[in-house]
Amino acid sequence: MKTSILSLLALLTILFTSCNTLKLPSGTPECVEKKIKEIQAAPASNPPTEVWLWKADGSSYYYFTSPCCDQFNYLYDNNCTLVCAPDGGFTGKGDGKCPQFTGKVEKTLIWEDKR
């Protein structure tokens, strides 16, 4: 009986910790992980939030989508300092404050809220 209870507790611990573990690419800043955990703690949005890694001109940026309709989507640097809103808003064209990237911008989805 004691072995069964211990086995059940071990299984529940594995399941609980695996649900809370984020599988992000190595090198993802802690502040990005913290922002994602804050999103997970809030009610699910519609459409679900996505986080994209943008690589441009030798730098990495993190693009967070916003919930529906006329809201900006935000781009952050490695320190989670807001860079700009590349798109969204009433015009769909963002805030007009983004840098002009000289090379190709490589975009990779690194997380999406699957709730």
Residue pairs with C-beta under 8 A, 6 or more apart in sequence:
22 33
22 36
22 37
22 111
24 32
24 33
24 36
24 110
24 111
25 53
25 108
25 110
27 60
28 53
28 110
29 62
29 78
29 79
29 80
31 76
31 79
31 80
32 51
32 62
32 76
32 80
34 80
35 51
35 64
35 76
35 80
36 51
36 111
39 45
39 49
39 113
40 113
44 113
44 115
45 66
45 67
45 68
45 113
46 67
46 68
47 65
47 67
47 68
48 112
48 113
48 114
48 115
49 64
49 65
49 66
49 67
49 112
49 113
50 64
50 65
50 109
50 111
50 112
50 113
51 62
51 63
51 64
51 65
51 109
51 110
51 111
51 112
52 62
52 63
52 65
52 107
52 108
52 109
52 110
53 60
53 61
53 62
53 63
53 107
53 108
53 110
54 60
54 61
54 62
54 63
54 75
54 105
54 106
54 107
55 61
55 105
55 106
55 108
56 101
56 103
56 104
56 105
56 106
57 99
57 101
57 102
57 103
59 77
59 78
60 77
60 78
61 75
61 76
61 77
61 78
61 83
62 75
62 76
62 77
62 78
62 80
62 110
63 73
63 74
63 75
63 76
63 86
63 107
64 73
64 74
64 75
64 76
65 73
66 72
66 73
66 74
66 88
70 88
70 89
70 90
71 88
71 89
72 85
72 87
72 88
72 89
72 94
72 95
73 85
73 86
73 87
73 88
73 94
74 82
74 84
74 85
75 82
75 83
75 84
75 85
75 86
75 98
76 82
76 83
77 83
83 97
83 98
83 99
84 94
84 95
84 97
84 98
84 99
85 94
85 95
85 97
85 98
86 94
86 98
87 93
87 94
88 94
89 95
